[in-house]
Amino acid sequence: MHANSVIPLLRQALARAGIAGELYTSHSLRRGFATWAHQSGWDLKSLMSYVGWKDMKSAMRYIEASPFLGMARLTEKPVSP
């Protein structure tokens, strides 16, 4: 597989699924995987090793920030009986 073939294949698959493919790149796949792995409990060191990142700064650019579960609970409205 050639590096330049990933984006057309990705966009083709998204188009078949009814998703606007022009909004996505191969970077989207890497970012999505990194965010999924982080939210699924992978520690940063393991993620960096798996993906091949040597620099923590690089890795952090790919992971979407998400609030701590405790923070989400603080902002939720109490349930009325």
Beta strands, then each sheet from edge to edge (+ up, - down):
end
